[in-house]
């Protein structure tokens, strides 16, 4: 049983009003941080899941849109500044969180923007609540965690997840995968096109996100595919095909081949609009002006 509870105001991170949504799930309460900036019709932005997932990645898009809209950006449970409890992170949990959050915070229909892995959750929510979502934007959408992209079987991925969750060994493994040098390598390979933007300060900010207590639990679920919102491409495309509201997909021109193949399969569907822009998996953070221009053109149709 889940019920919406009170919200607490905190200091800002993207220039808006920072709040805590106190979420009740399975008889426990968790702190979920979100931030709202601007005024106008409501927009909700869902950051991509990643080891360094944070609403701050959406700062550029949020601040441009905030000149015309009231923009809310969420930190998923287990990521960013939200609480990082050692719970079983799975699709049911995140789908429930999204539903409860939207119904607690908004009292009219909203525009929903989701990046990366959050796209599947946004699609499922839009499918179940067509009256709540007026328009849907998916930025560099993906549906499978990195180890599934690499083709590792279920048993191996589950073993890795449990190992990272374990005390001592898990903390050590997580530490090795979140050192500044490793983060720089990952950003250079998959996330950013322009390596000159990966300054020591930038990487230090990302590293800080990984250093909080409990930070490894949710990323372990993401990396191993435990929070993949669908099981395969066909299921994702069926979900996308079932949506009757206007959908824009922003394709990342420089995305890794397997991720780009998924995006291109989505683009072939008749009822979605697509725009292809320079950028890879972090296109929303690296090129916020171009991405937001595409979003605004879509919203103004």
ChimeraX commands (.cxc) that place a marker at each C-alpha (Angstrom):
marker #1 position 0.00,0.00,0.00 radius 0.5
marker #1 position 1.43,3.38,-0.96 radius 0.5
marker #1 position 0.18,6.77,0.09 radius 0.5
marker #1 position 1.39,10.26,-0.68 radius 0.5
marker #1 position 2.68,12.17,2.31 radius 0.5
marker #1 position 4.11,15.60,3.00 radius 0.5
marker #1 position 6.83,17.42,1.11 radius 0.5
marker #1 position 9.76,19.29,2.69 radius 0.5
marker #1 position 11.63,22.24,1.14 radius 0.5
marker #1 position 15.48,22.28,0.89 radius 0.5
marker #1 position 18.27,24.32,-0.73 radius 0.5
marker #1 position 18.46,24.48,-4.53 radius 0.5
marker #1 position 20.80,22.70,-6.94 radius 0.5
marker #1 position 19.55,23.67,-10.41 radius 0.5
marker #1 position 18.37,27.14,-9.43 radius 0.5
marker #1 position 14.82,26.26,-8.40 radius 0.5
marker #1 position 12.98,25.20,-5.26 radius 0.5
marker #1 position 14.35,21.93,-3.89 radius 0.5
marker #1 position 11.92,19.66,-2.04 radius 0.5
marker #1 position 11.76,16.23,-0.47 radius 0.5
marker #1 position 8.89,13.91,-1.31 radius 0.5
marker #1 position 8.39,11.54,1.62 radius 0.5
marker #1 position 7.40,8.34,-0.18 radius 0.5
marker #1 position 5.68,5.46,1.58 radius 0.5
marker #1 position 6.42,2.09,0.00 radius 0.5
marker #1 position 5.93,-1.37,1.56 radius 0.5
marker #1 position 5.36,0.14,5.01 radius 0.5
marker #1 position 8.54,2.22,4.99 radius 0.5
marker #1 position 9.15,5.87,4.20 radius 0.5
marker #1 position 11.91,7.10,1.87 radius 0.5
marker #1 position 13.27,10.55,1.03 radius 0.5
marker #1 position 13.03,11.41,-2.66 radius 0.5
marker #1 position 14.53,14.76,-3.70 radius 0.5
marker #1 position 13.09,16.85,-6.52 radius 0.5
marker #1 position 13.43,20.44,-7.69 radius 0.5
marker #1 position 11.06,22.85,-9.41 radius 0.5
marker #1 position 12.00,25.91,-11.43 radius 0.5
marker #1 position 10.04,28.40,-13.57 radius 0.5
marker #1 position 6.31,29.01,-14.04 radius 0.5
marker #1 position 3.72,27.91,-16.59 radius 0.5
marker #1 position 2.36,24.56,-17.76 radius 0.5
marker #1 position 3.98,21.71,-15.77 radius 0.5
marker #1 position 6.85,19.64,-17.17 radius 0.5
marker #1 position 8.40,16.64,-15.39 radius 0.5
marker #1 position 11.94,15.58,-16.34 radius 0.5
marker #1 position 13.19,12.09,-15.44 radius 0.5
marker #1 position 17.00,11.72,-15.49 radius 0.5
marker #1 position 18.61,8.70,-17.11 radius 0.5
marker #1 position 19.66,5.90,-14.79 radius 0.5
marker #1 position 23.45,5.55,-14.48 radius 0.5
marker #1 position 26.13,5.18,-11.84 radius 0.5
marker #1 position 26.15,8.99,-11.58 radius 0.5
marker #1 position 22.45,9.65,-12.24 radius 0.5
marker #1 position 21.42,13.04,-10.87 radius 0.5
marker #1 position 18.89,15.74,-11.63 radius 0.5
marker #1 position 21.84,18.16,-12.07 radius 0.5
marker #1 position 22.44,16.53,-15.49 radius 0.5
marker #1 position 19.15,18.11,-16.55 radius 0.5
marker #1 position 20.05,21.59,-15.34 radius 0.5
marker #1 position 20.65,23.03,-18.83 radius 0.5
marker #1 position 17.38,21.77,-20.29 radius 0.5
marker #1 position 15.41,22.66,-17.14 radius 0.5
marker #1 position 16.65,26.25,-17.03 radius 0.5
marker #1 position 15.92,26.92,-20.71 radius 0.5
marker #1 position 12.43,25.40,-20.48 radius 0.5
marker #1 position 11.79,27.28,-17.21 radius 0.5
marker #1 position 11.42,30.54,-19.16 radius 0.5
marker #1 position 8.04,29.20,-20.39 radius 0.5
marker #1 position 7.14,26.23,-18.20 radius 0.5
marker #1 position 7.15,25.09,-14.60 radius 0.5
marker #1 position 9.81,22.39,-14.69 radius 0.5
marker #1 position 10.21,19.67,-12.05 radius 0.5
marker #1 position 13.26,17.37,-12.06 radius 0.5
marker #1 position 13.33,14.19,-9.98 radius 0.5
marker #1 position 16.22,12.34,-8.35 radius 0.5
marker #1 position 15.21,8.68,-8.50 radius 0.5
marker #1 position 15.32,6.72,-5.22 radius 0.5
marker #1 position 18.85,5.34,-4.83 radius 0.5
marker #1 position 20.36,8.02,-7.08 radius 0.5
marker #1 position 21.44,11.67,-6.90 radius 0.5
marker #1 position 20.52,13.32,-3.61 radius 0.5
marker #1 position 17.62,10.98,-2.86 radius 0.5
marker #1 position 17.91,8.39,-0.12 radius 0.5
marker #1 position 19.92,5.27,-1.09 radius 0.5
marker #1 position 18.42,2.42,0.97 radius 0.5
marker #1 position 19.62,-1.19,0.42 radius 0.5
marker #1 position 16.22,-2.23,-0.98 radius 0.5
marker #1 position 15.54,-4.55,-3.92 radius 0.5
marker #1 position 15.63,-2.11,-6.83 radius 0.5
marker #1 position 13.35,-3.44,-9.58 radius 0.5
marker #1 position 10.88,-2.15,-12.20 radius 0.5
marker #1 position 7.88,-2.46,-9.87 radius 0.5
marker #1 position 9.52,-0.13,-7.33 radius 0.5
marker #1 position 10.37,2.58,-9.85 radius 0.5
marker #1 position 7.03,2.33,-11.67 radius 0.5
marker #1 position 5.24,2.73,-8.32 radius 0.5
marker #1 position 7.48,5.65,-7.33 radius 0.5
marker #1 position 6.79,7.47,-10.61 radius 0.5
marker #1 position 3.03,6.95,-10.32 radius 0.5
marker #1 position 2.83,8.01,-6.68 radius 0.5
marker #1 position 5.10,11.01,-7.24 radius 0.5
marker #1 position 3.14,12.35,-10.23 radius 0.5
marker #1 position -0.19,11.96,-8.47 radius 0.5
marker #1 position 1.15,13.64,-5.32 radius 0.5
marker #1 position 2.87,16.62,-6.98 radius 0.5
marker #1 position 0.70,17.48,-10.00 radius 0.5
marker #1 position -3.01,18.23,-10.22 radius 0.5
marker #1 position -3.26,18.76,-13.98 radius 0.5
marker #1 position -1.90,17.04,-17.10 radius 0.5
marker #1 position 1.86,17.29,-17.62 radius 0.5
marker #1 position 4.48,17.14,-20.34 radius 0.5
marker #1 position 6.85,14.25,-19.55 radius 0.5
marker #1 position 10.51,14.22,-20.60 radius 0.5
marker #1 position 12.63,11.12,-19.94 radius 0.5
marker #1 position 16.27,10.41,-20.74 radius 0.5
marker #1 position 18.05,7.14,-21.44 radius 0.5
marker #1 position 16.84,4.20,-19.36 radius 0.5
marker #1 position 14.02,6.21,-17.77 radius 0.5
marker #1 position 12.23,6.17,-21.15 radius 0.5
marker #1 position 10.64,2.77,-20.63 radius 0.5
marker #1 position 9.21,3.88,-17.30 radius 0.5
marker #1 position 7.84,7.07,-18.88 radius 0.5
marker #1 position 6.24,5.03,-21.68 radius 0.5
marker #1 position 4.57,2.60,-19.26 radius 0.5
marker #1 position 3.27,5.47,-17.18 radius 0.5
marker #1 position 1.92,7.25,-20.28 radius 0.5
marker #1 position 0.26,4.01,-21.44 radius 0.5
marker #1 position -1.45,3.55,-18.06 radius 0.5
marker #1 position -2.32,7.24,-17.58 radius 0.5
marker #1 position -3.14,8.77,-20.98 radius 0.5
marker #1 position -5.19,11.49,-19.29 radius 0.5
marker #1 position -2.21,12.68,-17.17 radius 0.5
marker #1 position 0.48,12.94,-19.86 radius 0.5
marker #1 position -0.24,15.37,-22.72 radius 0.5
marker #1 position 3.06,15.01,-24.62 radius 0.5
marker #1 position 6.05,12.70,-24.21 radius 0.5
marker #1 position 9.70,13.35,-25.10 radius 0.5
marker #1 position 12.33,10.59,-24.96 radius 0.5
marker #1 position 15.99,11.70,-25.14 radius 0.5
marker #1 position 18.52,9.08,-26.33 radius 0.5
marker #1 position 16.15,6.32,-25.11 radius 0.5
marker #1 position 17.58,2.96,-24.10 radius 0.5
marker #1 position 16.05,0.00,-22.28 radius 0.5
marker #1 position 18.86,-2.39,-21.33 radius 0.5
marker #1 position 21.57,-2.09,-18.68 radius 0.5
marker #1 position 25.25,-2.15,-19.73 radius 0.5
marker #1 position 25.92,-5.81,-18.86 radius 0.5
marker #1 position 22.88,-6.90,-20.88 radius 0.5
marker #1 position 24.12,-4.80,-23.81 radius 0.5
marker #1 position 27.40,-6.73,-23.49 radius 0.5
marker #1 position 25.44,-9.98,-23.77 radius 0.5
marker #1 position 26.11,-11.42,-20.31 radius 0.5
marker #1 position 23.57,-14.11,-19.30 radius 0.5
marker #1 position 21.01,-13.59,-16.52 radius 0.5
marker #1 position 22.83,-15.73,-13.96 radius 0.5
marker #1 position 26.11,-13.86,-14.38 radius 0.5
marker #1 position 24.41,-10.46,-14.20 radius 0.5
marker #1 position 22.50,-11.44,-11.07 radius 0.5
marker #1 position 25.72,-12.71,-9.50 radius 0.5
marker #1 position 27.46,-9.41,-10.20 radius 0.5
marker #1 position 24.54,-7.48,-8.68 radius 0.5
marker #1 position 24.64,-9.54,-5.49 radius 0.5
marker #1 position 28.42,-9.21,-5.26 radius 0.5
marker #1 position 28.28,-5.41,-5.54 radius 0.5
marker #1 position 25.53,-5.31,-2.91 radius 0.5
marker #1 position 27.60,-7.40,-0.47 radius 0.5
marker #1 position 29.62,-5.67,2.30 radius 0.5
marker #1 position 33.39,-5.13,1.87 radius 0.5
marker #1 position 33.85,-6.89,-1.52 radius 0.5
marker #1 position 30.92,-4.97,-3.00 radius 0.5
marker #1 position 32.17,-1.65,-1.71 radius 0.5
marker #1 position 35.60,-2.40,-3.16 radius 0.5
marker #1 position 34.23,-3.34,-6.58 radius 0.5
marker #1 position 32.04,-0.26,-6.63 radius 0.5
marker #1 position 35.00,1.92,-5.64 radius 0.5
marker #1 position 37.07,0.61,-8.56 radius 0.5
marker #1 position 34.23,1.35,-10.98 radius 0.5
marker #1 position 33.75,4.91,-9.74 radius 0.5
marker #1 position 37.31,6.24,-9.48 radius 0.5
marker #1 position 37.75,9.59,-11.27 radius 0.5
marker #1 position 39.98,7.97,-13.93 radius 0.5
marker #1 position 37.37,5.26,-14.63 radius 0.5
marker #1 position 34.54,7.82,-14.77 radius 0.5
marker #1 position 36.59,9.89,-17.23 radius 0.5
marker #1 position 37.11,6.82,-19.42 radius 0.5
marker #1 position 33.38,5.97,-19.41 radius 0.5
marker #1 position 32.37,9.55,-20.24 radius 0.5
marker #1 position 34.90,9.69,-23.07 radius 0.5
marker #1 position 33.72,6.38,-24.52 radius 0.5
marker #1 position 29.94,6.55,-24.23 radius 0.5
marker #1 position 28.60,9.72,-22.64 radius 0.5
marker #1 position 30.23,12.83,-24.14 radius 0.5
marker #1 position 31.44,13.63,-27.65 radius 0.5
marker #1 position 33.76,16.52,-26.70 radius 0.5
marker #1 position 36.46,15.26,-24.34 radius 0.5
marker #1 position 37.60,18.82,-23.51 radius 0.5
marker #1 position 34.42,19.19,-21.42 radius 0.5
marker #1 position 35.56,16.39,-19.10 radius 0.5
marker #1 position 37.52,18.71,-16.81 radius 0.5
marker #1 position 38.85,17.56,-13.43 radius 0.5
marker #1 position 36.12,19.70,-11.80 radius 0.5
marker #1 position 33.40,18.04,-13.88 radius 0.5
marker #1 position 34.65,14.53,-13.04 radius 0.5
marker #1 position 35.03,15.47,-9.36 radius 0.5
marker #1 position 31.34,16.49,-9.25 radius 0.5
marker #1 position 30.37,13.15,-10.77 radius 0.5
marker #1 position 32.61,11.27,-8.35 radius 0.5
marker #1 position 30.98,13.05,-5.42 radius 0.5
marker #1 position 27.59,11.59,-6.43 radius 0.5
marker #1 position 29.05,8.07,-6.13 radius 0.5
marker #1 position 30.53,8.68,-2.68 radius 0.5
marker #1 position 27.43,8.91,-0.51 radius 0.5
marker #1 position 26.36,6.16,1.84 radius 0.5
marker #1 position 24.49,3.36,0.07 radius 0.5
marker #1 position 25.29,4.81,-3.36 radius 0.5
marker #1 position 26.21,1.42,-4.84 radius 0.5
marker #1 position 22.88,-0.39,-4.43 radius 0.5
marker #1 position 20.77,1.24,-7.15 radius 0.5
marker #1 position 23.61,1.53,-9.73 radius 0.5
marker #1 position 24.35,-2.19,-9.22 radius 0.5
marker #1 position 20.74,-2.90,-10.21 radius 0.5
marker #1 position 21.00,-0.60,-13.23 radius 0.5
marker #1 position 24.32,-1.93,-14.55 radius 0.5
marker #1 position 23.21,-5.57,-14.27 radius 0.5
marker #1 position 19.84,-5.03,-15.95 radius 0.5
marker #1 position 17.75,-5.63,-12.81 radius 0.5
marker #1 position 15.78,-2.42,-13.44 radius 0.5
marker #1 position 15.39,-2.83,-17.21 radius 0.5
marker #1 position 11.76,-1.76,-17.78 radius 0.5
marker #1 position 11.20,-4.31,-20.57 radius 0.5
marker #1 position 12.73,-7.67,-21.51 radius 0.5
marker #1 position 13.51,-7.05,-25.18 radius 0.5
marker #1 position 13.27,-4.66,-28.13 radius 0.5
marker #1 position 9.91,-6.03,-29.29 radius 0.5
marker #1 position 8.35,-5.29,-25.91 radius 0.5
marker #1 position 9.73,-1.73,-25.96 radius 0.5
marker #1 position 8.45,-1.13,-29.51 radius 0.5
marker #1 position 5.00,-2.53,-28.62 radius 0.5
marker #1 position 4.88,-0.16,-25.68 radius 0.5
marker #1 position 5.85,2.77,-27.88 radius 0.5
marker #1 position 3.35,1.68,-30.53 radius 0.5
marker #1 position 0.51,1.61,-27.98 radius 0.5
marker #1 position 0.88,5.26,-27.00 radius 0.5
marker #1 position -1.77,7.55,-28.47 radius 0.5
marker #1 position -0.32,10.88,-27.28 radius 0.5
marker #1 position 2.29,12.81,-29.33 radius 0.5
marker #1 position 5.81,11.37,-28.84 radius 0.5
marker #1 position 9.15,12.92,-29.79 radius 0.5
marker #1 position 12.32,10.82,-29.79 radius 0.5
marker #1 position 15.67,12.62,-29.84 radius 0.5
marker #1 position 18.26,10.28,-31.35 radius 0.5
marker #1 position 21.92,10.61,-30.40 radius 0.5
marker #1 position 23.95,10.61,-33.61 radius 0.5
marker #1 position 27.17,9.44,-31.91 radius 0.5
marker #1 position 25.66,6.83,-29.57 radius 0.5
marker #1 position 27.43,3.44,-29.24 radius 0.5
marker #1 position 26.37,1.11,-32.12 radius 0.5
marker #1 position 24.09,-1.18,-30.06 radius 0.5
marker #1 position 22.32,1.72,-28.35 radius 0.5
marker #1 position 21.96,3.57,-31.65 radius 0.5
marker #1 position 20.44,0.48,-33.28 radius 0.5
marker #1 position 17.74,0.46,-30.57 radius 0.5
marker #1 position 17.00,4.17,-31.10 radius 0.5
marker #1 position 16.79,3.71,-34.88 radius 0.5
marker #1 position 14.31,0.83,-34.44 radius 0.5
marker #1 position 12.12,3.18,-32.38 radius 0.5
marker #1 position 12.39,5.89,-35.04 radius 0.5
marker #1 position 10.87,3.56,-37.66 radius 0.5
marker #1 position 7.47,3.59,-35.95 radius 0.5
marker #1 position 4.95,5.69,-37.85 radius 0.5
marker #1 position 3.42,7.72,-35.06 radius 0.5
marker #1 position 6.60,9.01,-33.39 radius 0.5
marker #1 position 8.40,12.15,-34.41 radius 0.5
marker #1 position 12.18,11.94,-34.41 radius 0.5
marker #1 position 15.08,14.38,-34.47 radius 0.5
marker #1 position 18.71,13.29,-34.72 radius 0.5
marker #1 position 21.29,15.51,-33.03 radius 0.5
marker #1 position 25.01,15.46,-32.38 radius 0.5
marker #1 position 25.80,13.74,-29.10 radius 0.5
marker #1 position 25.92,10.35,-27.44 radius 0.5
marker #1 position 24.34,8.89,-24.29 radius 0.5
marker #1 position 24.80,12.15,-22.34 radius 0.5
marker #1 position 23.40,14.36,-25.12 radius 0.5
marker #1 position 20.90,16.02,-22.73 radius 0.5
marker #1 position 23.72,17.33,-20.53 radius 0.5
marker #1 position 26.38,17.99,-23.18 radius 0.5
marker #1 position 24.16,19.76,-25.71 radius 0.5
marker #1 position 21.19,21.16,-23.73 radius 0.5
marker #1 position 20.53,24.07,-26.12 radius 0.5
marker #1 position 20.11,21.89,-29.22 radius 0.5
marker #1 position 18.07,19.31,-27.31 radius 0.5
marker #1 position 15.79,21.95,-25.78 radius 0.5
marker #1 position 15.30,23.65,-29.14 radius 0.5
marker #1 position 14.06,20.33,-30.56 radius 0.5
marker #1 position 11.77,19.90,-27.53 radius 0.5
marker #1 position 10.33,23.41,-27.89 radius 0.5
marker #1 position 9.72,22.96,-31.62 radius 0.5
marker #1 position 7.79,19.77,-30.81 radius 0.5
marker #1 position 5.78,21.35,-27.99 radius 0.5
marker #1 position 4.82,24.35,-30.14 radius 0.5
marker #1 position 3.35,22.31,-33.00 radius 0.5
marker link #1:1,2 radius 0.2
marker link #1:2,3 radius 0.2
marker link #1:3,4 radius 0.2
marker link #1:4,5 radius 0.2
marker link #1:5,6 radius 0.2
marker link #1:6,7 radius 0.2
marker link #1:7,8 radius 0.2
marker link #1:8,9 radius 0.2
marker link #1:9,10 radius 0.2
marker link #1:10,11 radius 0.2
marker link #1:11,12 radius 0.2
marker link #1:12,13 radius 0.2
marker link #1:13,14 radius 0.2
marker link #1:14,15 radius 0.2
marker link #1:15,16 radius 0.2
marker link #1:16,17 radius 0.2
marker link #1:17,18 radius 0.2
marker link #1:18,19 radius 0.2
marker link #1:19,20 radius 0.2
marker link #1:20,21 radius 0.2
marker link #1:21,22 radius 0.2
marker link #1:22,23 radius 0.2
marker link #1:23,24 radius 0.2
marker link #1:24,25 radius 0.2
marker link #1:25,26 radius 0.2
marker link #1:26,27 radius 0.2
marker link #1:27,28 radius 0.2
marker link #1:28,29 radius 0.2
marker link #1:29,30 radius 0.2
marker link #1:30,31 radius 0.2
marker link #1:31,32 radius 0.2
marker link #1:32,33 radius 0.2
marker link #1:33,34 radius 0.2
marker link #1:34,35 radius 0.2
marker link #1:35,36 radius 0.2
marker link #1:36,37 radius 0.2
marker link #1:37,38 radius 0.2
marker link #1:38,39 radius 0.2
marker link #1:39,40 radius 0.2
marker link #1:40,41 radius 0.2
marker link #1:41,42 radius 0.2
marker link #1:42,43 radius 0.2
marker link #1:43,44 radius 0.2
marker link #1:44,45 radius 0.2
marker link #1:45,46 radius 0.2
marker link #1:46,47 radius 0.2
marker link #1:47,48 radius 0.2
marker link #1:48,49 radius 0.2
marker link #1:49,50 radius 0.2
marker link #1:50,51 radius 0.2
marker link #1:51,52 radius 0.2
marker link #1:52,53 radius 0.2
marker link #1:53,54 radius 0.2
marker link #1:54,55 radius 0.2
marker link #1:55,56 radius 0.2
marker link #1:56,57 radius 0.2
marker link #1:57,58 radius 0.2
marker link #1:58,59 radius 0.2
marker link #1:59,60 radius 0.2
marker link #1:60,61 radius 0.2
marker link #1:61,62 radius 0.2
marker link #1:62,63 radius 0.2
marker link #1:63,64 radius 0.2
marker link #1:64,65 radius 0.2
marker link #1:65,66 radius 0.2
marker link #1:66,67 radius 0.2
marker link #1:67,68 radius 0.2
marker link #1:68,69 radius 0.2
marker link #1:69,70 radius 0.2
marker link #1:70,71 radius 0.2
marker link #1:71,72 radius 0.2
marker link #1:72,73 radius 0.2
marker link #1:73,74 radius 0.2
marker link #1:74,75 radius 0.2
marker link #1:75,76 radius 0.2
marker link #1:76,77 radius 0.2
marker link #1:77,78 radius 0.2
marker link #1:78,79 radius 0.2
marker link #1:79,80 radius 0.2
marker link #1:80,81 radius 0.2
marker link #1:81,82 radius 0.2
marker link #1:82,83 radius 0.2
marker link #1:83,84 radius 0.2
marker link #1:84,85 radius 0.2
marker link #1:85,86 radius 0.2
marker link #1:86,87 radius 0.2
marker link #1:87,88 radius 0.2
marker link #1:88,89 radius 0.2
marker link #1:89,90 radius 0.2
marker link #1:90,91 radius 0.2
marker link #1:91,92 radius 0.2
marker link #1:92,93 radius 0.2
marker link #1:93,94 radius 0.2
marker link #1:94,95 radius 0.2
marker link #1:95,96 radius 0.2
marker link #1:96,97 radius 0.2
marker link #1:97,98 radius 0.2
marker link #1:98,99 radius 0.2
marker link #1:99,100 radius 0.2
marker link #1:100,101 radius 0.2
marker link #1:101,102 radius 0.2
marker link #1:102,103 radius 0.2
marker link #1:103,104 radius 0.2
marker link #1:104,105 radius 0.2
marker link #1:105,106 radius 0.2
marker link #1:106,107 radius 0.2
marker link #1:107,108 radius 0.2
marker link #1:108,109 radius 0.2
marker link #1:109,110 radius 0.2
marker link #1:110,111 radius 0.2
marker link #1:111,112 radius 0.2
marker link #1:112,113 radius 0.2
marker link #1:113,114 radius 0.2
marker link #1:114,115 radius 0.2
marker link #1:115,116 radius 0.2
marker link #1:116,117 radius 0.2
marker link #1:117,118 radius 0.2
marker link #1:118,119 radius 0.2
marker link #1:119,120 radius 0.2
marker link #1:120,121 radius 0.2
marker link #1:121,122 radius 0.2
marker link #1:122,123 radius 0.2
marker link #1:123,124 radius 0.2
marker link #1:124,125 radius 0.2
marker link #1:125,126 radius 0.2
marker link #1:126,127 radius 0.2
marker link #1:127,128 radius 0.2
marker link #1:128,129 radius 0.2
marker link #1:129,130 radius 0.2
marker link #1:130,131 radius 0.2
marker link #1:131,132 radius 0.2
marker link #1:132,133 radius 0.2
marker link #1:133,134 radius 0.2
marker link #1:134,135 radius 0.2
marker link #1:135,136 radius 0.2
marker link #1:136,137 radius 0.2
marker link #1:137,138 radius 0.2
marker link #1:138,139 radius 0.2
marker link #1:139,140 radius 0.2
marker link #1:140,141 radius 0.2
marker link #1:141,142 radius 0.2
marker link #1:142,143 radius 0.2
marker link #1:143,144 radius 0.2
marker link #1:144,145 radius 0.2
marker link #1:145,146 radius 0.2
marker link #1:146,147 radius 0.2
marker link #1:147,148 radius 0.2
marker link #1:148,149 radius 0.2
marker link #1:149,150 radius 0.2
marker link #1:150,151 radius 0.2
marker link #1:151,152 radius 0.2
marker link #1:152,153 radius 0.2
marker link #1:153,154 radius 0.2
marker link #1:154,155 radius 0.2
marker link #1:155,156 radius 0.2
marker link #1:156,157 radius 0.2
marker link #1:157,158 radius 0.2
marker link #1:158,159 radius 0.2
marker link #1:159,160 radius 0.2
marker link #1:160,161 radius 0.2
marker link #1:161,162 radius 0.2
marker link #1:162,163 radius 0.2
marker link #1:163,164 radius 0.2
marker link #1:164,165 radius 0.2
marker link #1:165,166 radius 0.2
marker link #1:166,167 radius 0.2
marker link #1:167,168 radius 0.2
marker link #1:168,169 radius 0.2
marker link #1:169,170 radius 0.2
marker link #1:170,171 radius 0.2
marker link #1:171,172 radius 0.2
marker link #1:172,173 radius 0.2
marker link #1:173,174 radius 0.2
marker link #1:174,175 radius 0.2
marker link #1:175,176 radius 0.2
marker link #1:176,177 radius 0.2
marker link #1:177,178 radius 0.2
marker link #1:178,179 radius 0.2
marker link #1:179,180 radius 0.2
marker link #1:180,181 radius 0.2
marker link #1:181,182 radius 0.2
marker link #1:182,183 radius 0.2
marker link #1:183,184 radius 0.2
marker link #1:184,185 radius 0.2
marker link #1:185,186 radius 0.2
marker link #1:186,187 radius 0.2
marker link #1:187,188 radius 0.2
marker link #1:188,189 radius 0.2
marker link #1:189,190 radius 0.2
marker link #1:190,191 radius 0.2
marker link #1:191,192 radius 0.2
marker link #1:192,193 radius 0.2
marker link #1:193,194 radius 0.2
marker link #1:194,195 radius 0.2
marker link #1:195,196 radius 0.2
marker link #1:196,197 radius 0.2
marker link #1:197,198 radius 0.2
marker link #1:198,199 radius 0.2
marker link #1:199,200 radius 0.2
marker link #1:200,201 radius 0.2
marker link #1:201,202 radius 0.2
marker link #1:202,203 radius 0.2
marker link #1:203,204 radius 0.2
marker link #1:204,205 radius 0.2
marker link #1:205,206 radius 0.2
marker link #1:206,207 radius 0.2
marker link #1:207,208 radius 0.2
marker link #1:208,209 radius 0.2
marker link #1:209,210 radius 0.2
marker link #1:210,211 radius 0.2
marker link #1:211,212 radius 0.2
marker link #1:212,213 radius 0.2
marker link #1:213,214 radius 0.2
marker link #1:214,215 radius 0.2
marker link #1:215,216 radius 0.2
marker link #1:216,217 radius 0.2
marker link #1:217,218 radius 0.2
marker link #1:218,219 radius 0.2
marker link #1:219,220 radius 0.2
marker link #1:220,221 radius 0.2
marker link #1:221,222 radius 0.2
marker link #1:222,223 radius 0.2
marker link #1:223,224 radius 0.2
marker link #1:224,225 radius 0.2
marker link #1:225,226 radius 0.2
marker link #1:226,227 radius 0.2
marker link #1:227,228 radius 0.2
marker link #1:228,229 radius 0.2
marker link #1:229,230 radius 0.2
marker link #1:230,231 radius 0.2
marker link #1:231,232 radius 0.2
marker link #1:232,233 radius 0.2
marker link #1:233,234 radius 0.2
marker link #1:234,235 radius 0.2
marker link #1:235,236 radius 0.2
marker link #1:236,237 radius 0.2
marker link #1:237,238 radius 0.2
marker link #1:238,239 radius 0.2
marker link #1:239,240 radius 0.2
marker link #1:240,241 radius 0.2
marker link #1:241,242 radius 0.2
marker link #1:242,243 radius 0.2
marker link #1:243,244 radius 0.2
marker link #1:244,245 radius 0.2
marker link #1:245,246 radius 0.2
marker link #1:246,247 radius 0.2
marker link #1:247,248 radius 0.2
marker link #1:248,249 radius 0.2
marker link #1:249,250 radius 0.2
marker link #1:250,251 radius 0.2
marker link #1:251,252 radius 0.2
marker link #1:252,253 radius 0.2
marker link #1:253,254 radius 0.2
marker link #1:254,255 radius 0.2
marker link #1:255,256 radius 0.2
marker link #1:256,257 radius 0.2
marker link #1:257,258 radius 0.2
marker link #1:258,259 radius 0.2
marker link #1:259,260 radius 0.2
marker link #1:260,261 radius 0.2
marker link #1:261,262 radius 0.2
marker link #1:262,263 radius 0.2
marker link #1:263,264 radius 0.2
marker link #1:264,265 radius 0.2
marker link #1:265,266 radius 0.2
marker link #1:266,267 radius 0.2
marker link #1:267,268 radius 0.2
marker link #1:268,269 radius 0.2
marker link #1:269,270 radius 0.2
marker link #1:270,271 radius 0.2
marker link #1:271,272 radius 0.2
marker link #1:272,273 radius 0.2
marker link #1:273,274 radius 0.2
marker link #1:274,275 radius 0.2
marker link #1:275,276 radius 0.2
marker link #1:276,277 radius 0.2
marker link #1:277,278 radius 0.2
marker link #1:278,279 radius 0.2
marker link #1:279,280 radius 0.2
marker link #1:280,281 radius 0.2
marker link #1:281,282 radius 0.2
marker link #1:282,283 radius 0.2
marker link #1:283,284 radius 0.2
marker link #1:284,285 radius 0.2
marker link #1:285,286 radius 0.2
marker link #1:286,287 radius 0.2
marker link #1:287,288 radius 0.2
marker link #1:288,289 radius 0.2
marker link #1:289,290 radius 0.2
marker link #1:290,291 radius 0.2
marker link #1:291,292 radius 0.2
marker link #1:292,293 radius 0.2
marker link #1:293,294 radius 0.2
marker link #1:294,295 radius 0.2
marker link #1:295,296 radius 0.2
marker link #1:296,297 radius 0.2
marker link #1:297,298 radius 0.2
marker link #1:298,299 radius 0.2
marker link #1:299,300 radius 0.2
marker link #1:300,301 radius 0.2
view
